[in-house]
Amino acid sequence: MPTTAVMVEPASRVRGRVRPPGDKSISHRYALLAAMADGTSIIRGYSTGGDCASTLRCLRGLGVEIRQTGTDDEAGVTIEIAGRGLRGLVAPGAMLDAGNSGSTIRMLSGLLAAHPFRTSIAGDASLRRRPMRRIIVPLERMGARFVSDDGRPPLTVEGTLDLAAIDFAPDVPSAQVKSAVLLAGLHAHGTTRVREPLQTRDHTERALRLFGATVHEVDGGIALAGGQRLSARSLSVPGDLSSAAFWMVAAAALPGSEIVVEDVGLNPTRTGILGILERAGARIDTVASGGGDEPVGTLRVRHGGLRDLVIAPEEVPGVIDELPVLAALATHGGSISVSGAQELRVKESDRISALADGLRRMGAEIEEQPDGFRVRGSRRLPGGEVDARNDHRLAMAFAVAALGASGPTTIHDAGAAAVSYPQFFSVLESLRA
């Protein structure tokens, strides 16, 4: 991955229209389900980020034919995936490389649990530090076997044709874990149920229905009967709201700013960021434009002052990816207090520790806590030099904080942004007013 250093100069305001890249979470899921479907699926707006490229690379290694047919642009690319049907993957000739993508390795493990061969999956140094017991435990209960490095990658998955359905209640709310269990459950004998302590994003359930599966809501969770065939589809991926959040926060932070975000996903399990920004003082107008199974629309975000924020544990699963940039918002004024977010410590980096270190180096007042942080925007940042620690969301969050500084900020490892938003820094320059 590029280790580029980027200098970000302060900005008086940001203005313009953006179309964020194709939603990363949806892109992963559409690709995985298309690979299991009968027939050839067309996916438009597939994310150009490195994580979603890792999913395609792994699927190709498992015998899936994938062809890019559309031009790479800011919104995404068009791909065709020739589905191999349930249990149609073939044993790879070499270890699969999931790169930096926790989504890839976790959700793909759910598919591999149902295939009667061994597959080894590795990734970069960051991925090799991320916990995998949360998928290993339920998938082994279903009948698969795993070998790992003390619960971390590389993983070796030994799948089976005799997966058994389970009733599973994860200790930690995680859409990736839920998805891994459901993807395995699609191949299992019986009905698999997942009951979450707090609701996480529901892209997998929506995508399963879109590809023709029946998914039921049950008692605080969802149920999926095994053995259902999937049918190929022609689909469009909406813009990624988590990527758009950086521009929304920049507009909320800087007086005189106005950003219009077009064709962005408005899935209700992802829009918690909108209510939080409004609580912080932002003025947001939302115009829905349809989108079928995944709601889509346009957002206009304007600065309206800054107020103190408290984000409680029950809100965290809905904004887990946006917490670093919300910390950046508080460096522009007001304050933010976050608790119940210990999951941030096992992301691409220890995001709590790395965020606190980076913002302090820029001059911010931030208090690190075991399960969160508190930022007080009591003074303007002077700027400085920070390290994104190979974490895409930290690279972009530091850039948003840097817009309000009195001097320039150099972000080392800024190339990590390419994991989800390769065009981020060029779009940033285009929005300066």
C-alpha positions in Angstrom: 0.0 0.0 0.0 1.3 3.5 -0.7 3.0 5.3 2.2 2.5 8.7 0.6 2.8 11.8 2.8 0.3 14.6 2.0 0.3 18.1 3.2 -3.1 19.6 4.0 -3.4 23.4 4.2 -6.1 25.1 6.2 -9.3 26.2 4.5 -11.8 29.0 5.2 -14.7 26.9 4.0 -15.6 24.0 1.6 -18.3 24.2 -1.1 -19.3 21.9 -4.0 -21.1 18.8 -5.1 -19.6 15.3 -4.7 -20.6 11.8 -5.6 -18.9 9.4 -3.1 -17.4 6.1 -4.3 -19.6 3.1 -4.4 -20.5 1.8 -1.0 -17.8 -0.5 0.3 -20.0 -2.6 2.5 -22.6 -3.2 -0.2 -19.9 -3.8 -2.9 -18.4 -6.7 -0.8 -21.8 -8.3 -0.3 -23.0 -8.0 -3.9 -19.8 -9.6 -5.1 -20.0 -12.5 -2.7 -23.6 -13.3 -3.4 -23.2 -12.9 -7.1 -20.4 -15.5 -6.9 -22.9 -18.0 -5.4 -25.8 -17.1 -7.7 -27.0 -19.0 -10.7 -26.2 -16.9 -13.8 -24.2 -13.8 -14.5 -24.7 -10.6 -12.4 -23.9 -7.1 -13.5 -22.8 -4.7 -10.7 -22.6 -1.0 -11.5 -20.8 1.5 -9.2 -18.7 -1.2 -7.6 -16.3 0.4 -5.1 -12.8 1.4 -6.5 -11.3 1.0 -3.0 -8.5 -1.5 -2.3 -10.7 -3.5 0.2 -13.3 -4.4 -2.4 -10.6 -5.2 -4.9 -9.3 -7.7 -2.4 -12.7 -9.4 -2.4 -12.6 -9.8 -6.2 -9.1 -11.0 -6.1 -10.0 -13.8 -3.6 -13.1 -14.8 -5.5 -11.0 -15.1 -8.7 -8.6 -17.3 -6.8 -11.6 -19.6 -6.0 -12.6 -20.0 -9.6 -15.1 -17.1 -10.1 -14.9 -15.4 -13.5 -15.1 -11.6 -13.0 -14.8 -9.1 -15.8 -14.7 -5.3 -15.6 -16.9 -3.8 -18.3 -17.2 -0.2 -17.3 -14.7 2.7 -17.0 -13.2 3.5 -13.7 -14.5 6.8 -12.4 -15.2 8.5 -9.1 -18.5 6.7 -8.6 -17.1 3.2 -9.2 -16.7 0.6 -11.9 -19.1 -1.9 -13.7 -18.3 -5.6 -13.3 -19.8 -8.8 -14.5 -19.6 -11.9 -12.2 -20.4 -15.3 -13.5 -22.0 -17.1 -10.6 -21.0 -20.6 -9.7 -24.0 -21.5 -7.6 -24.2 -22.8 -4.0 -21.0 -24.7 -3.1 -19.6 -24.0 -6.5 -16.3 -22.5 -5.5 -13.1 -24.5 -6.3 -10.0 -25.1 -4.2 -7.5 -22.3 -4.8 -4.0 -23.0 -6.0 -2.3 -20.7 -3.5 -3.0 -18.8 -0.3 -5.6 -16.1 -0.8 -4.6 -12.5 -0.1 -7.3 -10.4 1.7 -5.0 -7.3 1.8 -6.2 -4.9 4.5 -9.8 -6.1 4.4 -11.4 -7.5 7.5 -14.7 -7.6 5.6 -13.2 -9.9 3.0 -11.6 -12.4 5.3 -14.5 -12.6 7.7 -17.4 -12.9 5.2 -15.5 -15.1 2.8 -14.8 -17.5 5.7 -18.6 -18.0 6.0 -18.7 -19.1 2.3 -15.6 -21.3 2.6 -17.1 -23.1 5.7 -19.5 -24.8 3.3 -16.9 -26.0 0.7 -15.2 -29.4 1.3 -11.6 -28.3 0.8 -8.9 -26.3 2.7 -8.3 -22.7 2.0 -5.7 -20.4 3.6 -6.2 -16.7 3.7 -3.7 -14.1 4.8 -3.4 -10.3 4.5 -1.2 -7.4 5.3 0.4 -6.6 8.7 -2.6 -4.7 9.9 -5.0 -7.5 9.0 -2.8 -10.1 10.7 -3.4 -8.2 14.0 -7.2 -8.3 13.8 -9.3 -10.8 15.9 -11.0 -13.6 14.1 -12.3 -15.8 17.0 -15.6 -14.0 16.7 -16.2 -15.8 13.3 -14.2 -19.0 14.2 -16.4 -19.8 17.2 -19.8 -19.8 15.4 -18.5 -21.3 12.1 -16.8 -24.2 14.1 -20.1 -24.7 15.9 -21.7 -25.2 12.4 -19.1 -27.8 11.5 -16.1 -26.1 9.8 -12.6 -26.2 11.2 -10.0 -23.5 11.5 -6.3 -23.1 12.1 -5.2 -19.6 13.0 -2.3 -17.6 14.6 -3.8 -17.5 18.1 -7.2 -16.3 16.7 -5.7 -14.0 14.1 -4.8 -14.4 10.4 -3.6 -16.2 8.5 -6.6 -18.5 8.7 -6.9 -21.9 7.2 -10.5 -22.9 6.7 -11.5 -26.6 6.3 -15.1 -26.6 5.1 -17.7 -29.3 5.0 -20.8 -30.2 3.1 -22.5 -31.0 6.4 -22.9 -27.6 8.0 -25.5 -27.5 10.7 -27.7 -24.4 11.3 -27.2 -22.6 14.7 -29.0 -20.1 16.8 -26.2 -17.5 17.5 -26.1 -14.4 19.7 -22.7 -12.6 19.2 -21.2 -10.9 22.3 -20.1 -7.9 20.3 -22.4 -6.3 17.7 -20.7 -6.9 14.3 -22.2 -6.8 10.8 -19.2 -8.8 9.5 -19.8 -11.6 12.0 -23.5 -11.7 11.4 -22.8 -11.8 7.7 -20.3 -14.7 8.0 -22.8 -16.8 9.9 -25.6 -16.0 7.4 -23.5 -16.8 4.4 -22.6 -20.1 6.0 -26.2 -20.6 7.0 -27.3 -20.3 3.4 -25.6 -23.7 2.9 -26.5 -25.3 6.2 -29.0 -28.0 7.1 -31.9 -26.2 8.9 -32.6 -22.6 9.8 -29.8 -20.3 11.1 -30.7 -17.5 13.4 -28.6 -14.5 14.5 -29.8 -12.4 17.4 -27.8 -9.2 17.9 -27.5 -7.3 21.2 -27.7 -4.1 19.2 -28.7 -3.7 15.5 -25.9 -3.5 13.0 -26.0 -2.5 9.4 -28.4 -4.8 7.5 -26.9 -4.8 4.0 -26.5 -8.6 4.0 -30.1 -9.3 4.8 -31.2 -6.8 2.1 -28.8 -8.3 -0.5 -29.9 -11.8 0.2 -33.5 -10.8 -0.5 -32.4 -9.0 -3.6 -30.8 -12.2 -4.9 -33.9 -14.2 -4.2 -33.5 -15.6 -0.7 -36.2 -15.5 2.0 -35.0 -13.9 5.2 -37.3 -13.6 8.2 -37.2 -11.2 11.1 -37.4 -13.1 14.4 -37.3 -12.0 18.0 -34.6 -9.4 18.0 -32.8 -11.0 15.1 -33.1 -12.7 11.7 -33.5 -16.3 10.4 -32.4 -17.9 7.1 -33.2 -21.3 5.9 -30.4 -23.2 4.3 -30.4 -24.6 0.8 -32.0 -21.6 -1.0 -30.7 -20.9 -4.5 -29.8 -17.4 -5.5 -30.5 -15.8 -8.9 -28.2 -13.4 -10.8 -29.1 -9.8 -10.7 -28.3 -6.4 -12.4 -27.6 -4.0 -9.6 -26.3 -0.5 -8.9 -24.3 0.3 -5.7 -25.2 3.6 -4.1 -22.6 6.1 -2.9 -20.9 5.3 0.4 -22.3 7.3 3.2 -19.3 6.6 5.4 -17.0 8.1 2.7 -19.4 11.1 2.3 -19.2 11.6 6.1 -15.8 13.3 5.7 -17.3 16.0 3.5 -20.4 16.3 5.6 -18.3 16.9 8.7 -16.1 19.4 6.9 -19.2 21.4 5.9 -20.5 21.2 9.4 -17.2 22.4 10.8 -16.3 25.4 8.7 -18.5 28.6 8.6 -19.9 29.4 5.2 -19.6 25.8 4.0 -22.1 23.9 1.9 -21.7 20.5 0.4 -24.2 18.6 -1.7 -23.7 14.8 -1.7 -25.4 13.1 -4.6 -26.6 9.5 -5.1 -25.6 8.4 -1.6 -26.9 5.4 0.2 -29.5 6.2 3.0 -29.9 2.8 4.6 -31.5 3.5 8.0 -28.9 1.4 9.7 -26.2 3.8 8.4 -27.8 7.2 8.8 -27.1 7.7 12.5 -24.4 10.1 11.4 -27.1 12.5 10.1 -28.9 12.9 13.4 -25.6 13.3 15.3 -24.4 16.1 12.9 -27.7 17.9 13.4 -27.3 17.6 17.1 -23.9 19.2 16.7 -25.4 22.1 14.8 -25.2 21.2 11.2 -28.1 22.0 8.8 -29.0 19.0 6.7 -31.6 18.7 3.9 -32.4 15.2 2.6 -34.1 14.3 -0.6 -34.8 10.6 -1.2 -34.7 9.4 -4.8 -35.6 5.7 -4.4 -33.0 3.0 -5.0 -35.0 -0.2 -4.6 -33.7 -2.4 -1.8 -31.1 0.1 -0.8 -32.5 3.6 -0.2 -30.6 6.4 -2.1 -30.9 10.2 -2.1 -29.2 13.6 -2.0 -27.9 15.4 1.0 -27.2 19.1 1.4 -25.1 19.9 4.5 -24.4 23.4 5.7 -22.6 24.9 8.7 -24.9 26.0 11.5 -22.6 26.5 14.5 -21.1 23.8 16.7 -22.5 22.3 19.8 -21.2 19.7 22.3 -21.9 16.1 21.5 -22.3 12.9 23.7 -22.4 9.6 21.8 -23.8 6.8 24.0 -22.9 3.1 23.6 -26.2 2.2 22.0 -25.4 4.7 19.2 -21.9 3.3 18.5 -22.7 0.3 16.2 -24.5 2.7 13.8 -21.6 5.1 13.5 -18.6 3.0 14.3 -16.8 4.0 11.0 -17.6 7.7 11.5 -16.3 8.1 15.0 -12.8 9.2 13.9 -14.1 12.0 11.7 -16.6 13.1 14.5 -13.6 13.5 16.7 -12.1 15.7 14.0 -15.3 17.8 14.1 -14.8 18.6 17.7 -11.3 20.0 17.0 -13.1 22.8 15.2 -15.2 23.8 18.3 -17.5 22.3 20.9 -16.6 18.9 22.3 -17.4 15.2 21.8 -17.5 12.4 24.4 -17.8 8.8 23.1 -18.2 5.7 25.2 -18.9 2.0 24.4 -16.6 2.1 21.4 -14.0 -0.4 22.5 -14.4 -2.1 19.0 -12.3 0.8 17.6 -9.3 -0.8 19.2 -9.4 -3.8 16.9 -9.9 -2.0 13.6 -7.2 -1.4 11.0 -5.3 0.2 13.8 -6.1 0.7 17.5 -8.2 3.7 16.4 -8.6 5.1 19.9 -4.9 5.2 20.6 -3.8 6.2 17.1 -6.5 8.9 16.9 -5.5 10.4 20.2 -1.8 10.4 19.3 -2.5 12.0 15.9 -4.8 14.8 17.2 -2.5 15.6 20.1 0.4 16.0 17.6 -1.8 18.5 15.8 -2.4 20.4 19.1 -5.8 19.0 20.1 -7.0 18.4 23.6 -8.1 14.7 23.6 -8.5 12.3 26.5 -8.2 8.6 25.7 -10.4 6.2 27.5 -10.6 2.4 27.4 -13.8 2.4 25.4 -13.8 5.8 23.8 -12.4 9.3 24.0 -13.3 12.9 24.8 -12.2 15.9 22.6 -12.5 19.5 23.6 -12.3 22.1 20.8 -11.1 24.8 23.1 -8.5 26.3 20.8 -7.6 26.4 17.1 -5.1 23.6 16.2 -1.6 24.8 15.1 -1.2 21.8 12.7 1.8 19.5 12.7 2.9 16.0 11.5 0.8 12.9 12.1 0.9 9.2 11.2 -2.2 7.6 9.8 -0.9 4.1 10.9 -2.0 2.5 7.6 -5.6 3.3 8.5 -7.7 4.8 5.8 -10.3 6.4 8.1 -7.6 8.0 10.3 -5.9 9.5 7.2 -9.1 11.2 6.1 -10.2 12.2 9.6 -6.8 14.0 10.2 -7.3 15.8 6.9 -10.7 17.1 8.0 -9.2 18.3 11.3 -6.3 19.9 9.4 -8.8 22.2 7.5 -9.4 24.2 10.7 -5.8 24.5 11.8 -3.8 27.7 11.7 -0.9 26.1 9.8 -0.3 23.1 7.5 -0.5 19.5 8.5 1.5 16.7 7.0 -0.2 13.3 7.1 2.2 10.4 6.8 0.8 7.1 5.3 -2.0 9.2 3.7 -2.0 6.6 0.8 -4.0 4.4 3.2 -7.1 6.4 2.1 -7.1 4.3 -1.1 -8.5 1.4 0.9 -11.9 3.0 0.6 -11.6 6.3 -1.2 -8.7 6.5 -3.7 -9.8 10.0 -4.9 -10.1 11.5 -1.5 -7.3 14.1 -1.5 -8.0 15.2 -5.1 -11.7 15.7 -4.2 -10.6 17.6 -1.1 -8.7 20.1 -3.2 -11.6 20.6 -5.5 -13.9 21.6 -2.6 -11.8 24.4 -1.3 -13.5 27.7 -1.7 
